[in-house]
Amino acid sequence: MNTSSAKTTRHNKALTSTFTESLDMYLTGALRSSRSQRAPKAGSSRGRYVLWGVLCLTACGLQSADAKEIHTTDMYKLYAHSRVIDYKQFQCLNKIITKESRWNVSARNGSHYGLGQMRSTWYRDLDGYRQLDATIAYITKRYGSMCNAWTHHIKRNYY
């Protein structure tokens, strides 16, 4: 290894070490000890373990059940929008499904099931994407458009 390469390596290690120590002091300084209600000393092992635990959980991308549900709902909405290209029509479909099931595939109201609250056990057993396809097909056949179905829903509280 030549001299300039060795200097660069030492310089990078020094910068990394300085950055890590500064970050450690900044983040662990705000952590409170559960016993003494005092901040742990910067660079303490407890503070580092907590910091590294938080960083590892964040880096691993662990999600709560709510985050997963939001993700699934967004995927259903994107899928529905890909089937109903016109944004205005999609908004009407979104209003119907939000009112009927809040985008919950397993929603149940008496003998009505799923996203579109259809009255069929066959519909109940479909996955969310197939439920959307069936709901869109039904609305298109019966009302001609999503907004016509929404207008009917507003007047009579069902579609």
Contact map, one row per residue, 1 for C-alpha under 8 A:
111011000000000000000000000000000000000000000000000000000000000000000000000000000000000000000000000000000000000000000000000000000000000000000000000000000000000
111111000000000000000000000000000000000000000000000000000000000000000000000000000000000000000000000000000000000000000000000000000000000000000000000000000000000
111111100000000000000000000000000000000000000000000000000000000000000000000000000000000000000000000000000000000000000000000000000000000000000000000000000000000
011111110000000000000000000000000000000000000000000000000000000000000000000000000000000000000000000000000000000000000000000000000000000000000000000000000000000
111111111000000000000000000000000000000000000000000000000000000000000000000000000000000000000000000000000000000000000000000000000000000000000000000000000000000
111111111100000000000000000000000000000000000000000000000000000000000000000000000000000000000000000000000000000000000000000000000000000000000000000000000000000
001111111110000000000000000000000000000000000000000000000000000000000000000000000000000000000000000000000000000000000000000000000000000000000000000000000000000
000111111111000000000000000000000000000000000000000000000000000000000000000000000000000000000000000000000000000000000000000000000000000000000000000000000000000
000011111111100000000000000000000000000000000000000000000000000000000000000000000000000000000000000000000000000000000000000000000000000000000000000000000000000
000001111111110000000000000000000000000000000000000000000000000000000000000000000000000000000000000000000000000000000000000000000000000000000000000000000000000
000000111111111000000000000000000000000000000000000000000000000000000000000000000000000000000000000000000000000000000000000000000000000000000000000000000000000
000000011111111100000000000000000000000000000000000000000000000000000000000000000000000000000000000000000000000000000000000000000000000000000000000000000000000
000000001111111110000000000000000000000000000000000000000000000000000000000000000000000000000000000000000000000000000000000000000000000000000000000000000000000
000000000111111111000000000000000000000000000000000000000000000000000000000000000000000000000000000000000000000000000000000000000000000000000000000000000000000
000000000011111111100000000000000000000000000000000000000000000000000000000000000000000000000000000000000000000000000000000000000000000000000000000000000000000
000000000001111111110000000000000000000000000000000000000000000000000000000000000000000000000000000000000000000000000000000000000000000000000000000000000000000
000000000000111111111000000000000000000000000000000000000000000000000000000000000000000000000000000000000000000000000000000000000000000000000000000000000000000
000000000000011111111100000000000000000000000000000000000000000000000000000000000000000000000000000000000000000000000000000000000000000000000000000000000000000
000000000000001111111110000000000000000000000000000000000000000000000000000000000000000000000000000000000000000000000000000000000000000000000000000000000000000
000000000000000111111111000000000000000000000000000000000000000000000000000000000000000000000000000000000000000000000000000000000000000000000000000000000000000
000000000000000011111111100000000000000000100000000000000000000000000000000000000000000000000000000000000000000000000000000000000000000000000000000000000000000
000000000000000001111111110000000000000000000000000000000000000000000000000000000000000000000000000000000000000000000000000000000000000000000000000000000000000
000000000000000000111111111000000000000000000000000000000000000000000000000000000000000000000000000000000000000000000000000000000000000000000000000000000000000
000000000000000000011111111110000000000001100001001000000000000000000000000000000000000000000000000000000000000000000000000000000000000000000000000000000000000
000000000000000000001111111110000000000001100000000000000000000000000000000000000000000000000000000000000000000000000000000000000000000000000000000000000000000
000000000000000000000111111111000000000001000000000000000000000000000000000000000000000000000000000000000000000000000000000000000000000000000000000000000000000
000000000000000000000011111111100000000000000000001000000000000000000000000000000000000000000000000000000000000000000000000000000000000000000000000000000000000
000000000000000000000001111111100000001111100011001000000000000000000000000000000000000000000000000000000000000000000000000000000000000000000000000000000000000
000000000000000000000001111111100000001111000000000000000000000000000000000000000000000000000000000000000000000000000000000000000000000000000000000000000000000
000000000000000000000000011111110000001000000000000000000000000000000000000000000000000000000000000000000000000000000000000000000000000000000000000000000000000
000000000000000000000000001111111000001100000010000000000000000000000000000000000000000000000000000000000000000000000000000000000000000000000000000000000000000
000000000000000000000000000001111100111100000000000000000000000000000000000000000000000000000000000000000000000000000000000000000000000000000000000000000000000
000000000000000000000000000000111111111100000000000000000000000000000000000000000000000000000000000000000000000000000000000000000000000000000000000000000000000
000000000000000000000000000000011111100000000000000000000000000000000000000000000000000000000000000000000000000000000000000000000000000000000000000000000000000
000000000000000000000000000000001111100000000000000000000000000000000000000000000000000000000000000000000000000000000000000000000000000000000000000000000000000
000000000000000000000000000000001111110000000000000000000000000000000000000000000000000000000000000000000000000000000000000000000000000000000000000000000000000
000000000000000000000000000000011111111000000000000000000000000000000000000000000000000000000000000000000000000000000000000000000000000000000000000000000000000
000000000000000000000000000000011001111100000000000000000000000000000000000000000000000000000000000000000000000000000000000000000000000000000000000000000000000
000000000000000000000000000111111000111110000000000000000000000000000000000000000000000000000000000000000000000000000000000000000000000000000000000000000000000
000000000000000000000000000110111000011111010110000000000000000000000000000000000000000000000000000000000000000000000000000000000000000000000000000000000000000
000000000000000000000000000110000000001111110010000000000000000000000000000000000000000000000000000000000000000000000000000000000000000000000000000000000000000
000000000000000000000001110110000000000111110010000000000000000000000000000000000000000000000000000000000000000000000000000000000000000000000000000000000000000
000000000000000000001001100100000000000011111011000000000000000000000000000000000000000000000000000000000000000000000000000000000000000000000000000000000000000
000000000000000000000000000000000000000111111111000000000000000000000000000000000000000000000000000000000000000000000000000000000000000000000000000000000000000
000000000000000000000000000000000000000000111111100000000000000000000000000000000000000000000000000000000000000000000000000000000000000000000000000000000000000
000000000000000000000000000000000000000100011111110000000000000000000000000000000000000000000000000000000000000000000000000000000000000000000000000000000000000
000000000000000000000000000100100000000111111111111000000000000000000000000000000000000000000000000000000000000000000000000000000000000000000000000000000000000
000000000000000000000001000100000000000000111111111100000000000000000000000000000000000000000000000000000000000000000000000000000000000000000000000000000000000
000000000000000000000000000000000000000000001111111110000000000000000000000000000000000000000000000000000000000000000000000000000000000000000000000000000000000
000000000000000000000000000000000000000000000111111111000000000000000000000000000000000000000000000000000000000000000000000000000000000000000000000000000000000
000000000000000000000001001100000000000000000011111111100000000000000000000000000000000000000000000000000000000000000000000000000000000000000000000000000000000
000000000000000000000000000000000000000000000001111111110000000000000000000000000000000000000000000000000000000000000000000000000000000000000000000000000000000
000000000000000000000000000000000000000000000000111111111000000000000000000000000000000000000000000000000000000000000000000000000000000000000000000000000000000
000000000000000000000000000000000000000000000000011111111100000000000000000000000000000000000000000000000000000000000000000000000000000000000000000000000000000
000000000000000000000000000000000000000000000000001111111110000000000000000000000000000000000000000000000000000000000000000000000000000000000000000000000000000
000000000000000000000000000000000000000000000000000111111111000000000000000000000000000000000000000000000000000000000000000000000000000000000000000000000000000
000000000000000000000000000000000000000000000000000011111111110000000000000000000000000000000000000000000000000000000000000000000000000000000000000000000000000
000000000000000000000000000000000000000000000000000001111111110000000000000000000000000000000000000000000000000000000000000000000000000000000000000000000000000
000000000000000000000000000000000000000000000000000000111111100000000000000000000000000000000000000000000000000000000000000000000000000000000000000000000000000
000000000000000000000000000000000000000000000000000000011111110000000000000000000000000000000000000000000000000000000000000000000000000000000000000000000000000
000000000000000000000000000000000000000000000000000000001111111000000000000000000000000000000000000000000000000000000000000000000000000000000000000000000000000
000000000000000000000000000000000000000000000000000000001101111100000000000000000000000000000000000000000000000000000000000000000000000000000000000000000000000
000000000000000000000000000000000000000000000000000000000000111111110000000000000000000000000000000000000000000000000000000000000000000000000000000000000000000
000000000000000000000000000000000000000000000000000000000000011111110000000000000000000000000000000000000000000000000000000000000000000000000000000000000000000
000000000000000000000000000000000000000000000000000000000000001111111000000000000000000000000000000000000000000000000000000000000000000000000000000000000000000
000000000000000000000000000000000000000000000000000000000000001111111100000000000000000000000000000000000000000000000000000000000000000000000000000000000000000
000000000000000000000000000000000000000000000000000000000000001111111110000000000000000000000000000000000000000000000000000000000000000000000000000000000000000
000000000000000000000000000000000000000000000000000000000000001111111111000000000000000000000000000000000000000000000000000000000000000000000000000000000000000
000000000000000000000000000000000000000000000000000000000000000011111111100000000000000000000000000000000000000000000000000000000000000000000000000000000000000
000000000000000000000000000000000000000000000000000000000000000001111111110000000000000000000000000000000000000000000000000000000000000000000000000000000000000
000000000000000000000000000000000000000000000000000000000000000000111111111000000000000000000000000000000000000000000000000000000000000000000000000000000000000
000000000000000000000000000000000000000000000000000000000000000000011111111100000000000000000000000000000000000000000000000000000000000000000000000000000000000
000000000000000000000000000000000000000000000000000000000000000000001111111110000000000000000000000000110000000000000000000000000000000000000000000000000000000
000000000000000000000000000000000000000000000000000000000000000000000111111111000000000000000000000000000000000000000000000000000000000000000000000000000000000
000000000000000000000000000000000000000000000000000000000000000000000011111111100000000000000000000000000000000000000000000000000000000000000000000000000000000
000000000000000000000000000000000000000000000000000000000000000000000001111111110000000000000000000000100000000000000000000000011001000000000000000000000000000
000000000000000000000000000000000000000000000000000000000000000000000000111111111000000000000100000000000000000000000000000000000000000000000000000000000000000
000000000000000000000000000000000000000000000000000000000000000000000000011111111100000000000000000000000000000000000000000000000000000000000000000000000000000
000000000000000000000000000000000000000000000000000000000000000000000000001111111110000000000000000000000000000000000000000000001000000000000000000000000000000
000000000000000000000000000000000000000000000000000000000000000000000000000111111111000001000000000000000000000000000000000000000001100000000000000000000000000
000000000000000000000000000000000000000000000000000000000000000000000000000011111111111001000000000000000000000000000000000000000000000000000000000000000000000
000000000000000000000000000000000000000000000000000000000000000000000000000001111111100000000000000000000000000000000000000000000000000000000000000000000000000
000000000000000000000000000000000000000000000000000000000000000000000000000000111111100000000000000000000000000000000000000000000000100000000000000000000000000
000000000000000000000000000000000000000000000000000000000000000000000000000000011111111011000000000000000000000000000000000000000000000000000000000000000000000
000000000000000000000000000000000000000000000000000000000000000000000000000000001111111011000000000000000000000000000000000000000000000000000000000000000000000
000000000000000000000000000000000000000000000000000000000000000000000000000000001001111111000000000000000000000000000000000000000000000000000000000000000000000
000000000000000000000000000000000000000000000000000000000000000000000000000000001001111111100000000000000000000000000000000000000000000000000000000000000000000
000000000000000000000000000000000000000000000000000000000000000000000000000000000000011111110000000000000000000000000000000000000000000000000000001000000000000
000000000000000000000000000000000000000000000000000000000000000000000000000000000001111111111000000000000000000000000000000000000000000000000000111000000000000
000000000000000000000000000000000000000000000000000000000000000000000000000000011001111111111100000000000000000000000000000000000000000000000000010000000000000
000000000000000000000000000000000000000000000000000000000000000000000000000000000000001111111110000000000000000000000000000000000000000000000000000000000000000
000000000000000000000000000000000000000000000000000000000000000000000000000000000000000111111111000000000000000000000000000000000000000000000000011011000000000
000000000000000000000000000000000000000000000000000000000000000000000000000000000000000011111111100000000000000000000000000000000000000000000000011001000000000
000000000000000000000000000000000000000000000000000000000000000000000000000010000000000001111111110000000000000000000000000000000000000000000000000000000000000
000000000000000000000000000000000000000000000000000000000000000000000000000000000000000000111111111000000000000000000000000000000000000000000000000001000000000
000000000000000000000000000000000000000000000000000000000000000000000000000000000000000000011111111100000000000000010000000000000000000000000000000001001000000
000000000000000000000000000000000000000000000000000000000000000000000000000000000000000000001111111111100000000000110000000000000000000000000000000000000000000
000000000000000000000000000000000000000000000000000000000000000000000000000000000000000000000111111111100000000000000000000000000000000000000000000000000000000
000000000000000000000000000000000000000000000000000000000000000000000000000000000000000000000011111111000000000000000000000000000000000000000000000000000000000
000000000000000000000000000000000000000000000000000000000000000000000000000000000000000000000001111111000000000000111000000000000000000000000000000000000000000
000000000000000000000000000000000000000000000000000000000000000000000000000000000000000000000000111111111011000001111000000000000000000000000000000000000000000
000000000000000000000000000000000000000000000000000000000000000000000000000000000000000000000000111111110000000000100000000000000000000000000000000000000000000
000000000000000000000000000000000000000000000000000000000000000000000000100100000000000000000000110011111000000000100000000000000000000000000000000000000000000
000000000000000000000000000000000000000000000000000000000000000000000000100000000000000000000000000011111110000001100000000000000000000000000000000000000000000
000000000000000000000000000000000000000000000000000000000000000000000000000000000000000000000000000010111110000011100000000000110010000000000000000000000000000
000000000000000000000000000000000000000000000000000000000000000000000000000000000000000000000000000000011111000011100000000100000000000000000000000000000000000
000000000000000000000000000000000000000000000000000000000000000000000000000000000000000000000000000010011111100011101000000000000000000000000000000000000000000
000000000000000000000000000000000000000000000000000000000000000000000000000000000000000000000000000010000111111111001000000000000000000000000000000000000000000
000000000000000000000000000000000000000000000000000000000000000000000000000000000000000000000000000000000011111110001000000000000000000000000000000000000000000
000000000000000000000000000000000000000000000000000000000000000000000000000000000000000000000000000000000001111100000000000000000000000000000000000000000000000
000000000000000000000000000000000000000000000000000000000000000000000000000000000000000000000000000000000001111110000011000000000000000000000000000000000000000
000000000000000000000000000000000000000000000000000000000000000000000000000000000000000000000000000000000001111111001111000000000000000000000000000000000000000
000000000000000000000000000000000000000000000000000000000000000000000000000000000000000000000000000000001111101111111111101100000000000000000000000000000000000
000000000000000000000000000000000000000000000000000000000000000000000000000000000000000000000000000010011111000111111100001100010010000000000000000000000000000
000000000000000000000000000000000000000000000000000000000000000000000000000000000000000000000000100111111110000011111000000000010011001000000000000000000000000
000000000000000000000000000000000000000000000000000000000000000000000000000000000000000000000001100110000000000011111100000000000011001000000000000000000000000
000000000000000000000000000000000000000000000000000000000000000000000000000000000000000000000000000110000011100111111110000000000000000000000000000000000000000
000000000000000000000000000000000000000000000000000000000000000000000000000000000000000000000000000000000000000111011111001100000000001000000000000000000000000
000000000000000000000000000000000000000000000000000000000000000000000000000000000000000000000000000000000000001110001111101000000000000000000000000000000000000
000000000000000000000000000000000000000000000000000000000000000000000000000000000000000000000000000000000000001110000111111100000000000000000000000000000000000
000000000000000000000000000000000000000000000000000000000000000000000000000000000000000000000000000000000000000010000011111110000000000000000000000000000000000
000000000000000000000000000000000000000000000000000000000000000000000000000000000000000000000000000000000000000000000001111111000000000000000000000000000000000
000000000000000000000000000000000000000000000000000000000000000000000000000000000000000000000000000000000000000011000111111111000010010000000000000000000000000
000000000000000000000000000000000000000000000000000000000000000000000000000000000000000000000000000000000100000011000101111111000010000000000000000000000000000
000000000000000000000000000000000000000000000000000000000000000000000000000000000000000000000000000000000000000000000000111111100000000000000000000000000000000
000000000000000000000000000000000000000000000000000000000000000000000000000000000000000000000000000000000000000000000000011111111110000000000000000000000000000
000000000000000000000000000000000000000000000000000000000000000000000000000000000000000000000000000000001000000000000000000011111110000000000000000000000000000
000000000000000000000000000000000000000000000000000000000000000000000000000100000000000000000000000000001000000001100000000001111111000000000000000000000000000
000000000000000000000000000000000000000000000000000000000000000000000000000100100000000000000000000000000000000000000000000001111111100000000000000000000000000
000000000000000000000000000000000000000000000000000000000000000000000000000000000000000000000000000000000000000000000000000001111111110000000000000000000000000
000000000000000000000000000000000000000000000000000000000000000000000000000000000000000000000000000000001000000001110000001101111111111000000000000000000000000
000000000000000000000000000000000000000000000000000000000000000000000000000100010000000000000000000000000000000000110000000000011111111100000000000000000000000
000000000000000000000000000000000000000000000000000000000000000000000000000000010010000000000000000000000000000000000000000000001111111110000000000000000000000
000000000000000000000000000000000000000000000000000000000000000000000000000000000000000000000000000000000000000000000000001000000111111111000000000000000000000
000000000000000000000000000000000000000000000000000000000000000000000000000000000000000000000000000000000000000000110100000000000011111111100000000000000000000
000000000000000000000000000000000000000000000000000000000000000000000000000000000000000000000000000000000000000000000000000000000001111111110000010000000000000
000000000000000000000000000000000000000000000000000000000000000000000000000000000000000000000000000000000000000000000000000000000000111111111000000000000000000
000000000000000000000000000000000000000000000000000000000000000000000000000000000000000000000000000000000000000000000000000000000000011111111100000000000000000
000000000000000000000000000000000000000000000000000000000000000000000000000000000000000000000000000000000000000000000000000000000000001111111111110010000000000
000000000000000000000000000000000000000000000000000000000000000000000000000000000000000000000000000000000000000000000000000000000000000111111111110000000000000
000000000000000000000000000000000000000000000000000000000000000000000000000000000000000000000000000000000000000000000000000000000000000011111111000000000000000
000000000000000000000000000000000000000000000000000000000000000000000000000000000000000000000000000000000000000000000000000000000000000001111111000000000000000
000000000000000000000000000000000000000000000000000000000000000000000000000000000000000000000000000000000000000000000000000000000000000000111111110110000000000
000000000000000000000000000000000000000000000000000000000000000000000000000000000000000000000000000000000000000000000000000000000000000000111111110110000000000
000000000000000000000000000000000000000000000000000000000000000000000000000000000000000010000000000000000000000000000000000000000000000000110011111110000000000
000000000000000000000000000000000000000000000000000000000000000000000000000000000000000011011000000000000000000000000000000000000000000100110011111111000000000
000000000000000000000000000000000000000000000000000000000000000000000000000000000000000110011000000000000000000000000000000000000000000000000000111111100000000
000000000000000000000000000000000000000000000000000000000000000000000000000000000000000000000000000000000000000000000000000000000000000000000011111111110000000
000000000000000000000000000000000000000000000000000000000000000000000000000000000000000000010000000000000000000000000000000000000000000000100011111111111000001
000000000000000000000000000000000000000000000000000000000000000000000000000000000000000000011011000000000000000000000000000000000000000000000000011111111100001
000000000000000000000000000000000000000000000000000000000000000000000000000000000000000000000000000000000000000000000000000000000000000000000000001111111110000
000000000000000000000000000000000000000000000000000000000000000000000000000000000000000000000000000000000000000000000000000000000000000000000000000111111111111
000000000000000000000000000000000000000000000000000000000000000000000000000000000000000000000001000000000000000000000000000000000000000000000000000011111111111
000000000000000000000000000000000000000000000000000000000000000000000000000000000000000000000000000000000000000000000000000000000000000000000000000001111111110
000000000000000000000000000000000000000000000000000000000000000000000000000000000000000000000000000000000000000000000000000000000000000000000000000000111111100
000000000000000000000000000000000000000000000000000000000000000000000000000000000000000000000000000000000000000000000000000000000000000000000000000000011111111
000000000000000000000000000000000000000000000000000000000000000000000000000000000000000000000000000000000000000000000000000000000000000000000000000000011111111
000000000000000000000000000000000000000000000000000000000000000000000000000000000000000000000000000000000000000000000000000000000000000000000000000000011101111
000000000000000000000000000000000000000000000000000000000000000000000000000000000000000000000000000000000000000000000000000000000000000000000000000011011001111
